[in-house]
Protein backbone atom coordinates (compact mmCIF):
# COMPACT_ATOMS: atom_id res chain seq x y z
CA UNK A 1 0.00 0.00 0.00
CA UNK A 2 2.93 2.36 0.54
CA UNK A 3 3.71 2.13 -3.15
CA UNK A 4 0.71 4.31 -3.93
CA UNK A 5 2.42 7.28 -2.29
CA UNK A 6 5.26 6.93 -4.77
CA UNK A 7 2.94 6.77 -7.77
CA UNK A 8 4.13 10.14 -9.11
CA UNK A 9 7.65 8.71 -9.57
CA UNK A 10 7.10 6.40 -12.52
CA UNK A 11 10.30 4.97 -13.96
CA UNK A 12 10.56 5.76 -17.66
CA UNK A 13 13.25 3.59 -19.23
CA UNK A 14 13.18 5.83 -22.32
CA UNK A 15 14.18 8.91 -20.25
CA UNK A 16 17.64 10.41 -20.80
CA UNK A 17 18.67 9.82 -17.17
CA UNK A 18 18.54 6.09 -17.96
CA UNK A 19 20.26 6.29 -21.35
CA UNK A 20 23.82 7.25 -20.37
CA UNK A 21 26.00 8.33 -17.46
CA UNK A 22 26.65 11.60 -19.31
CA UNK A 23 22.96 12.27 -19.93
CA UNK A 24 23.40 15.88 -21.12
CA UNK A 25 25.79 14.63 -23.80
CA UNK A 26 23.28 11.94 -24.77
CA UNK A 27 20.59 14.60 -25.25
CA UNK A 28 22.95 16.81 -27.26
CA UNK A 29 23.68 13.91 -29.61
CA UNK A 30 20.15 12.53 -29.87
CA UNK A 31 17.73 15.49 -29.68
CA UNK A 32 18.73 18.50 -31.81
CA UNK A 33 18.41 21.81 -29.97
CA UNK A 34 17.86 20.18 -26.57
CA UNK A 35 21.28 19.45 -25.07
CA UNK A 36 20.26 19.10 -21.41
CA UNK A 37 18.72 16.11 -19.62
CA UNK A 38 16.11 17.22 -17.11
CA UNK A 39 14.83 14.68 -14.59
CA UNK A 40 11.84 17.04 -14.25
CA UNK A 41 10.70 16.77 -17.90
CA UNK A 42 9.04 13.85 -19.63
CA UNK A 43 8.70 14.93 -23.28
CA UNK A 44 11.52 14.36 -25.79
CA UNK A 45 13.15 11.72 -23.52
CA UNK A 46 13.56 14.44 -20.86
CA UNK A 47 15.84 16.52 -23.09
CA UNK A 48 15.34 20.28 -22.84
CA UNK A 49 16.77 23.38 -24.54
CA UNK A 50 17.67 25.32 -21.38
CA UNK A 51 19.87 24.00 -18.59
CA UNK A 52 17.58 23.23 -15.63
CA UNK A 53 18.07 25.46 -12.60
CA UNK A 54 18.46 24.23 -9.04
CA UNK A 55 15.28 26.09 -8.10
CA UNK A 56 13.23 24.69 -10.97
CA UNK A 57 14.58 21.14 -10.93
CA UNK A 58 16.58 20.32 -7.79
CA UNK A 59 17.31 16.76 -9.00
CA UNK A 60 19.24 18.00 -12.06
CA UNK A 61 23.01 17.53 -12.05
CA UNK A 62 25.11 18.56 -15.05
CA UNK A 63 27.49 16.16 -16.74
CA UNK A 64 31.02 16.07 -15.38
CA UNK A 65 33.04 18.89 -16.86
CA UNK A 66 36.27 17.92 -18.60
CA UNK A 67 38.11 21.22 -18.14
CA UNK A 68 41.01 19.46 -16.39
CA UNK A 69 41.39 17.11 -19.36
CA UNK A 70 41.85 20.04 -21.71
CA UNK A 71 44.75 21.42 -19.71
CA UNK A 72 46.48 18.05 -19.26
CA UNK A 73 45.70 16.64 -22.70
CA UNK A 74 48.36 18.80 -24.40
CA UNK A 75 51.25 16.61 -23.22
CA UNK A 76 51.31 14.73 -26.52
CA UNK A 77 51.90 17.99 -28.42
CA UNK A 78 54.81 18.87 -26.14
CA UNK A 79 56.35 15.45 -26.73
CA UNK A 80 56.10 15.90 -30.50
CA UNK A 81 58.04 19.19 -30.49
CA UNK A 82 61.15 17.75 -28.82
C-alpha positions in Angstrom: 0.0 0.0 0.0 2.9 2.4 0.5 3.7 2.1 -3.1 0.7 4.3 -3.9 2.4 7.3 -2.3 5.3 6.9 -4.8 2.9 6.8 -7.8 4.1 10.1 -9.1 7.7 8.7 -9.6 7.1 6.4 -12.5 10.3 5.0 -14.0 10.6 5.8 -17.7 13.3 3.6 -19.2 13.2 5.8 -22.3 14.2 8.9 -20.3 17.6 10.4 -20.8 18.7 9.8 -17.2 18.5 6.1 -18.0 20.3 6.3 -21.3 23.8 7.2 -20.4 26.0 8.3 -17.5 26.6 11.6 -19.3 23.0 12.3 -19.9 23.4 15.9 -21.1 25.8 14.6 -23.8 23.3 11.9 -24.8 20.6 14.6 -25.2 23.0 16.8 -27.3 23.7 13.9 -29.6 20.1 12.5 -29.9 17.7 15.5 -29.7 18.7 18.5 -31.8 18.4 21.8 -30.0 17.9 20.2 -26.6 21.3 19.4 -25.1 20.3 19.1 -21.4 18.7 16.1 -19.6 16.1 17.2 -17.1 14.8 14.7 -14.6 11.8 17.0 -14.3 10.7 16.8 -17.9 9.0 13.9 -19.6 8.7 14.9 -23.3 11.5 14.4 -25.8 13.2 11.7 -23.5 13.6 14.4 -20.9 15.8 16.5 -23.1 15.3 20.3 -22.8 16.8 23.4 -24.5 17.7 25.3 -21.4 19.9 24.0 -18.6 17.6 23.2 -15.6 18.1 25.5 -12.6 18.5 24.2 -9.0 15.3 26.1 -8.1 13.2 24.7 -11.0 14.6 21.1 -10.9 16.6 20.3 -7.8 17.3 16.8 -9.0 19.2 18.0 -12.1 23.0 17.5 -12.0 25.1 18.6 -15.0 27.5 16.2 -16.7 31.0 16.1 -15.4 33.0 18.9 -16.9 36.3 17.9 -18.6 38.1 21.2 -18.1 41.0 19.5 -16.4 41.4 17.1 -19.4 41.8 20.0 -21.7 44.8 21.4 -19.7 46.5 18.1 -19.3 45.7 16.6 -22.7 48.4 18.8 -24.4 51.2 16.6 -23.2 51.3 14.7 -26.5 51.9 18.0 -28.4 54.8 18.9 -26.1 56.4 15.4 -26.7 56.1 15.9 -30.5 58.0 19.2 -30.5 61.1 17.7 -28.8 
